[in-house]
Amino acid sequence: MALEDRYGLPLSITSHEAASAYREGVDLMLAGWTGTAEALERAIAADPDFALAHIARARVHAFYQQGDLARQKAAAARELVAKRGTERERSHVETLALAIEGRLPEAIAAMRKHVDTWPRDAMVLSLPLGAFGLFAFSGMADHDRARHELCVSVAHHYGEDWWFLAMSGWAMTENGDVARGRKVTERGFSLRRQNAHAAHAVLHAMFEDGSIDEADRLVEEWLPTYRRAGILHGHILWHQALGALEHGDAARALAIYADVLQPSATQAPPLNVITDSASLLWRLSAYGHAVPKALWLEADAAAQKLFPKSGLPFADVHMALFDAATQNRDALAARLAVIEQRLAEGKLPAGPVVPAICRALAAFADEDYAACAQTLAPVLTEVVRIGGSHAQRELIEDTFIVALMRNGELPRARSLLDARLHRRPSLRDTRWQAAMA
């Protein structure tokens, strides 16, 4: 009898043990759960020539920025699938390999072609989804809509699948259909509670509809089931820290930072390490709360090792937060020079918004709030191009609002806040009191 994955797609394998371990590993990966690497290693041990297990393992390495290992596994998968693999498996391996190698336009094109033919290949479909997916980091201004439309196009192939409901619901939320997105995401979450991506997506919906206290309770009740080594463990607590800031509770936000977000304490992937730490410390400071200089210096030292060179715009913007907050003008100038060179060569799909944000953050740190506001105002609608989620990108709008406040433009700042409160009426206004003082 032919062996299949959980979505009914045939696997070029005869080992039931390898197939079972692979199915487990894929499910754990789609759930953002611990044990993913171990399950995939068991699949490889049971059948060393099973290409799909190798490429899945490569993807886990890529999550943790283990580039050499990821590329080695991807190369091995390509060789193996050429010897023993169906057309679907060869396309599967090639698409994931292109993504792992950072060849985004080619990976997106390959993904679209693959999903058109094999829409139930969830591993490939997962590539463009989420805040750190191929679409988000493509530089597209409409990546939120693109994710939603892609999910709509394949929804009839998935039905009540726990993974698909959670991810398609989140795509709805990010695309502005928050009420429906939350409902769909919560349905997926109910089908599999051991799903960190679903818990995370629900928190995003709660962020968007202003259910801050409800989000806090969700984290408190659900997180004990999720090990600290989980890929989203720290980031889920980052969401809880944002909720604390909505209440003006800087002490709680700093306690969460010290416990799980500080680089010396976290077990998160490198991109989460720098984005979660930089954005939380920056928000604390921008809202008028004291942030010990030592926290910035420690986090900056770790960040410079993790992302020494310019590359991914989302990472570059967060590295600019470190450079600005620590007054490391040389590091910021060097990063900006590379960014601007890539822009001039047409190799920066996100466009001029990236250097503009970096300059604005430096101006803010120098207390030149007029320059910060003037630099950000023309590009605010383009911030979406850097990728990430709306909750993450709101940092830039927050910086703009505080710059207006500190530059004496309170009516303009208040109009932006009123628009936000109109979208999210349950939000409190507490966090802005210290910023306006």
C-alpha positions as CSV (number, residue, x, y, z in Angstrom):
1,M,0.0,0.0,0.0
2,A,1.3,3.4,-1.0
3,L,2.3,5.7,1.9
4,E,0.9,9.2,2.1
5,D,1.3,12.4,4.1
6,R,-1.6,13.6,6.2
7,Y,-3.1,15.5,3.2
8,G,-3.3,12.3,1.1
9,L,-0.3,13.0,-1.1
10,P,1.8,9.9,-2.0
11,L,5.3,9.6,-0.5
12,S,8.2,7.9,-2.4
13,I,9.0,5.7,0.6
14,T,8.4,2.1,1.8
15,S,9.2,2.6,5.5
16,H,6.1,3.0,7.6
17,E,8.3,4.2,10.4
18,A,9.8,7.0,8.3
19,A,6.4,8.0,6.9
20,S,4.9,8.2,10.4
21,A,7.8,10.2,11.8
22,Y,7.6,12.5,8.7
23,R,3.9,13.1,9.2
24,E,4.5,13.9,12.9
25,G,7.4,16.3,12.0
26,V,5.3,18.2,9.5
27,D,2.4,18.5,11.8
28,L,4.7,19.8,14.6
29,M,6.3,22.3,12.2
30,L,2.9,23.5,11.0
31,A,1.9,23.9,14.7
32,G,5.2,25.7,15.7
33,W,5.6,23.0,18.3
34,T,8.6,21.5,20.0
35,G,9.9,18.1,18.8
36,T,9.8,19.0,15.1
37,A,13.6,18.5,14.4
38,E,13.6,15.3,16.4
39,A,10.7,13.8,14.5
40,L,12.3,14.6,11.2
41,E,15.6,13.2,12.2
42,R,13.8,9.9,13.1
43,A,12.3,10.0,9.6
44,I,15.8,10.4,8.1
45,A,17.3,7.7,10.2
46,A,14.5,5.3,9.2
47,D,15.0,6.1,5.5
48,P,18.2,8.2,4.7
49,D,17.2,8.6,1.1
50,F,13.8,10.2,1.9
51,A,14.2,13.6,0.2
52,L,11.1,15.3,1.8
53,A,12.4,14.7,5.3
54,H,15.7,16.3,4.4
55,I,14.1,19.4,2.9
56,A,11.8,19.7,5.9
57,R,14.8,19.5,8.2
58,A,16.5,22.1,6.1
59,R,13.6,24.4,6.7
60,V,14.0,24.0,10.5
61,H,17.6,24.9,10.2
62,A,16.7,28.0,8.1
63,F,14.2,29.1,10.9
64,Y,17.2,29.3,13.2
65,Q,19.5,31.0,10.7
66,Q,21.7,28.0,10.4
67,G,22.4,28.8,6.8
68,D,25.2,26.3,6.0
69,L,23.3,23.4,7.5
70,A,20.1,24.4,5.8
71,R,21.8,24.7,2.4
72,Q,23.5,21.4,2.8
73,K,20.3,19.6,3.7
74,A,18.6,21.3,0.7
75,A,21.4,20.2,-1.7
76,A,21.1,16.6,-0.4
77,A,17.3,16.7,-0.8
78,R,17.7,17.9,-4.4
79,E,20.1,15.0,-5.2
80,L,17.9,12.4,-3.5
81,V,14.6,13.5,-5.0
82,A,16.2,13.3,-8.5
83,K,17.0,9.7,-7.9
84,R,13.7,8.7,-6.1
85,G,10.8,11.1,-6.3
86,T,7.7,11.9,-8.1
87,E,7.1,15.1,-10.1
88,R,5.3,16.5,-7.1
89,E,8.1,15.7,-4.7
90,R,10.7,17.2,-7.0
91,S,8.7,20.4,-7.3
92,H,8.2,20.4,-3.5
93,V,11.9,20.1,-2.8
94,E,12.9,22.7,-5.4
95,T,10.4,25.2,-4.1
96,L,11.5,24.9,-0.5
97,A,15.1,24.9,-1.5
98,L,14.7,28.2,-3.4
99,A,13.0,29.7,-0.3
100,I,15.8,28.5,2.0
101,E,18.4,30.0,-0.4
102,G,16.7,33.4,-0.2
103,R,15.8,33.4,-3.8
104,L,12.4,35.0,-3.1
105,P,11.1,35.9,-6.6
106,E,11.9,32.4,-7.9
107,A,10.5,30.8,-4.8
108,I,7.2,32.7,-5.1
109,A,6.9,31.8,-8.8
110,A,7.6,28.1,-8.0
111,M,5.2,28.1,-5.1
112,R,2.4,29.5,-7.2
113,K,2.9,26.9,-9.9
114,H,3.2,24.1,-7.4
115,V,0.0,25.1,-5.4
116,D,-1.9,25.4,-8.6
117,T,-1.2,21.7,-9.3
118,W,-1.0,20.3,-5.8
119,P,-3.0,22.7,-3.6
120,R,-3.0,20.3,-0.6
121,D,0.7,20.4,-0.3
122,A,0.6,22.3,3.0
123,M,4.4,22.5,3.4
124,V,4.7,24.5,0.2
125,L,1.5,26.5,0.8
126,S,2.9,27.5,4.2
127,L,5.9,29.3,2.6
128,P,4.0,32.6,1.6
129,L,1.8,32.7,4.7
130,G,2.5,34.4,8.1
131,A,4.3,37.6,9.0
132,F,7.7,36.2,8.0
133,G,6.6,34.4,4.9
134,L,7.6,34.8,1.3
135,F,4.9,37.3,0.6
136,A,5.6,39.4,3.6
137,F,9.3,39.7,2.8
138,S,8.8,40.2,-0.9
139,G,8.6,44.0,-0.8
140,M,5.0,43.9,-2.0
141,A,2.7,46.6,-0.7
142,D,-0.3,44.3,-0.9
143,H,1.1,41.2,0.7
144,D,-1.7,41.1,3.3
145,R,-4.3,40.9,0.5
146,A,-2.2,38.4,-1.5
147,R,-2.1,36.0,1.5
148,H,-5.8,36.3,2.0
149,E,-6.6,35.7,-1.7
150,L,-4.3,32.7,-1.9
151,C,-6.0,31.1,1.1
152,V,-9.5,31.8,-0.5
153,S,-8.4,30.2,-3.7
154,V,-7.5,26.9,-2.0
155,A,-9.9,26.9,0.9
156,H,-12.2,24.2,-0.6
157,H,-9.3,21.8,-0.7
158,Y,-8.8,22.0,3.1
159,G,-12.2,22.2,4.7
160,E,-11.9,22.0,8.5
161,D,-8.2,21.4,8.6
162,W,-6.8,22.8,11.9
163,W,-3.6,24.3,10.3
164,F,-5.3,25.9,7.3
165,L,-8.1,27.4,9.4
166,A,-5.7,29.1,11.7
167,M,-3.5,30.5,9.0
168,S,-6.3,31.5,6.6
169,G,-8.0,33.2,9.6
170,W,-4.9,35.2,10.4
171,A,-4.6,36.2,6.7
172,M,-8.2,37.6,7.0
173,T,-7.3,39.5,10.2
174,E,-4.2,41.0,8.6
175,N,-6.2,42.0,5.5
176,G,-8.7,43.9,7.7
177,D,-11.5,41.4,8.2
178,V,-10.8,41.1,11.9
179,A,-14.1,39.8,13.2
180,R,-14.3,37.0,10.6
181,G,-10.6,36.3,10.8
182,R,-10.7,35.9,14.6
183,K,-13.7,33.5,14.3
184,V,-12.0,31.3,11.7
185,T,-8.7,31.3,13.6
186,E,-10.4,30.3,16.9
187,R,-12.1,27.5,15.1
188,G,-8.8,26.1,13.9
189,F,-7.3,26.6,17.4
190,S,-10.2,24.6,18.9
191,L,-9.4,21.7,16.7
192,R,-5.8,21.5,17.9
193,R,-4.8,23.4,21.0
194,Q,-1.2,22.3,20.8
195,N,-0.7,24.8,18.0
196,A,1.4,27.8,18.7
197,H,0.7,29.4,15.3
198,A,-3.0,29.3,16.1
199,A,-2.5,30.8,19.5
200,H,-0.3,33.5,18.0
201,A,-2.9,34.2,15.2
202,V,-5.6,34.5,17.8
203,L,-3.5,37.0,19.7
204,H,-3.1,39.1,16.6
205,A,-6.9,39.2,16.1
206,M,-7.3,40.2,19.8
207,F,-4.6,42.9,19.2
208,E,-6.5,44.3,16.2
209,D,-10.0,44.3,17.9
210,G,-8.6,45.7,21.2
211,S,-9.3,42.7,23.4
212,I,-6.1,43.3,25.4
213,D,-7.4,41.7,28.7
214,E,-8.7,38.7,26.9
215,A,-5.4,38.2,25.2
216,D,-3.6,38.4,28.5
217,R,-5.9,35.7,29.9
218,L,-5.3,33.5,26.8
219,V,-1.5,33.7,27.3
220,E,-1.8,32.9,31.0
221,E,-4.1,29.9,30.5
222,W,-2.5,28.4,27.4
223,L,1.3,29.1,27.7
224,P,2.0,26.5,30.4
225,T,1.2,23.8,27.8
226,Y,4.0,25.2,25.5
227,R,7.7,24.5,26.3
228,R,10.1,27.4,26.5
229,A,12.0,26.0,23.6
230,G,9.0,26.5,21.3
231,I,9.7,28.6,18.3
232,L,7.0,31.2,19.3
233,H,7.3,31.0,23.1
234,G,9.1,34.3,23.5
235,H,7.1,36.1,20.8
236,I,3.8,35.1,22.4
237,L,5.0,36.7,25.6
238,W,6.0,39.7,23.6
239,H,2.4,40.1,22.7
240,Q,1.6,40.0,26.5
241,A,4.2,42.7,27.0
242,L,2.4,44.9,24.4
243,G,-0.8,44.4,26.4
244,A,1.0,45.5,29.6
245,L,2.1,48.7,27.8
246,E,-1.5,49.3,26.7
247,H,-2.2,49.5,30.5
248,G,0.9,51.7,31.0
249,D,2.5,48.9,33.1
250,A,6.1,49.3,32.2
251,A,7.3,47.2,35.1
252,R,5.4,44.2,33.9
253,A,6.7,44.7,30.3
254,L,10.3,44.9,31.6
255,A,9.8,41.8,33.7
256,I,8.6,39.8,30.7
257,Y,11.5,41.2,28.7
258,A,14.0,40.0,31.4
259,D,12.4,36.6,31.7
260,V,12.1,35.5,28.1
261,L,12.9,38.2,25.5
262,Q,16.3,39.4,26.6
263,P,18.9,37.9,24.2
264,S,20.7,36.2,27.1
265,A,17.4,34.5,28.2
266,T,15.6,33.7,25.0
267,Q,15.6,30.5,23.0
268,A,13.9,32.1,20.0
269,P,15.1,32.1,16.4
270,P,17.6,35.0,15.6
271,L,15.1,37.2,13.7
272,N,12.7,37.1,16.7
273,V,15.5,37.8,19.1
274,I,16.3,41.1,17.5
275,T,12.8,42.2,16.5
276,D,11.1,41.4,19.8
277,S,13.8,42.9,21.9
278,A,14.4,46.0,19.9
279,S,10.8,46.8,19.3
280,L,9.7,46.3,23.0
281,L,12.6,48.4,24.4
282,W,11.9,51.1,21.8
283,R,8.2,51.2,22.6
284,L,9.0,51.5,26.3
285,S,11.3,54.4,25.7
286,A,9.0,56.1,23.2
287,Y,6.0,55.9,25.6
288,G,8.1,57.8,28.2
289,H,9.3,54.9,30.4
290,A,12.8,54.5,31.6
291,V,14.8,51.8,29.9
292,P,18.2,50.9,31.5
293,K,21.0,51.6,29.1
294,A,22.5,48.3,29.9
295,L,19.6,46.5,28.4
296,W,20.0,48.3,25.1
297,L,23.8,47.7,25.1
298,E,23.4,43.9,25.8
299,A,20.7,43.5,23.2
300,D,22.7,45.5,20.7
301,A,25.8,43.4,21.2
302,A,23.8,40.2,20.5
303,A,22.1,41.8,17.5
304,Q,25.3,42.9,15.8
305,K,26.6,39.3,16.0
306,L,23.3,37.9,14.6
307,F,22.8,40.4,11.8
308,P,26.2,42.0,11.1
309,K,25.3,42.9,7.5
310,S,22.4,44.5,5.8
311,G,20.1,42.1,4.0
312,L,16.4,41.7,5.0
313,P,14.6,45.0,5.3
314,F,12.6,43.9,8.3
315,A,15.8,43.1,10.1
316,D,17.5,46.3,8.9
317,V,14.8,48.4,10.4
318,H,15.1,46.7,13.8
319,M,18.9,46.9,13.6
320,A,18.4,50.7,13.1
321,L,16.5,50.8,16.4
322,F,19.5,49.4,18.1
323,D,21.9,51.8,16.3
324,A,19.7,54.8,17.1
325,A,19.1,53.9,20.7
326,T,22.7,53.3,21.4
327,Q,23.9,56.3,19.3
328,N,26.0,54.0,17.2
329,R,26.1,56.3,14.2
330,D,28.9,54.5,12.4
331,A,27.0,51.2,12.4
332,L,23.8,53.0,11.1
333,A,25.8,54.9,8.5
334,A,27.4,51.7,7.2
335,R,24.1,49.8,7.1
336,L,22.4,52.8,5.3
337,A,25.1,52.9,2.7
338,V,24.5,49.3,1.8
339,I,20.7,49.8,1.8
340,E,21.0,52.8,-0.5
341,Q,23.4,51.1,-2.8
342,R,20.9,48.2,-3.2
343,L,18.1,50.7,-3.8
344,A,20.2,52.4,-6.5
345,E,20.8,49.1,-8.2
346,G,17.2,48.1,-8.1
347,K,17.8,45.3,-5.7
348,L,15.6,46.5,-2.8
349,P,12.0,45.5,-3.6
350,A,10.7,47.2,-0.4
351,G,11.9,50.5,-1.9
352,P,12.8,53.9,-0.4
353,V,10.7,53.3,2.7
354,V,13.6,51.3,4.3
355,P,16.3,54.0,4.3
356,A,13.6,56.6,5.2
357,I,12.6,54.6,8.4
358,C,16.3,54.2,9.4
359,R,16.9,58.0,9.1
360,A,13.7,58.8,11.0
361,L,14.6,56.5,13.8
362,A,18.1,58.1,14.1
363,A,16.4,61.6,14.2
364,F,14.0,60.4,16.9
365,A,16.9,59.2,19.0
366,D,18.7,62.5,18.5
367,E,15.5,64.2,19.8
368,D,15.1,65.9,16.4
369,Y,11.3,65.2,16.4
370,A,10.5,67.6,13.6
371,A,13.0,65.8,11.2
372,C,11.6,62.4,12.3
373,A,8.0,63.4,11.5
374,Q,9.0,65.0,8.3
375,T,10.9,61.9,7.1
376,L,8.2,59.4,8.1
377,A,5.1,61.3,6.9
378,P,5.6,60.7,3.1
379,V,6.3,57.0,3.6
380,L,3.8,55.8,6.3
381,T,1.6,54.1,3.7
382,E,4.7,52.2,2.4
383,V,5.8,50.8,5.7
384,V,3.9,47.6,4.9
385,R,6.6,46.8,2.4
386,I,9.1,45.9,5.1
387,G,7.1,42.8,6.0
388,G,6.1,41.5,9.4
389,S,2.7,41.8,10.9
390,H,0.5,44.9,11.5
391,A,1.2,44.7,15.2
392,Q,5.0,44.8,14.5
393,R,4.8,47.5,12.0
394,E,2.7,49.7,14.2
395,L,5.9,50.6,16.0
396,I,6.7,53.0,13.1
397,E,3.3,54.7,13.4
398,D,3.8,54.9,17.1
399,T,7.2,56.6,16.6
400,F,5.6,59.1,14.2
401,I,2.8,59.9,16.7
402,V,5.2,60.4,19.6
403,A,7.5,62.6,17.4
404,L,4.4,64.8,16.6
405,M,3.6,65.0,20.3
406,R,7.1,66.0,21.3
407,N,7.2,68.5,18.4
408,G,4.2,70.2,19.8
409,E,1.8,68.9,17.0
410,L,-0.7,67.5,19.5
411,P,-3.9,68.0,17.3
412,R,-2.2,66.0,14.5
413,A,-1.1,63.3,16.9
414,R,-4.6,63.1,18.5
415,S,-6.3,62.7,15.1
416,L,-4.1,59.6,14.4
417,L,-4.9,58.2,17.8
418,D,-8.6,58.9,17.4
419,A,-8.5,57.0,14.1
420,R,-6.8,54.1,15.8
421,L,-9.4,54.0,18.7
422,H,-12.2,54.1,16.1
423,R,-10.7,50.9,14.5
424,R,-10.1,49.3,17.9
425,P,-12.6,50.8,20.4
426,S,-11.6,48.5,23.2
427,L,-8.1,49.9,23.4
428,R,-7.1,52.0,26.4
429,D,-5.2,55.3,26.0
430,T,-3.0,54.8,29.0
431,R,0.3,54.2,27.2
432,W,0.3,57.6,25.7
433,Q,0.0,59.5,29.0
434,A,3.7,59.2,29.8
435,A,4.6,60.0,26.2
436,M,2.6,63.2,26.2
437,A,4.0,64.4,29.6
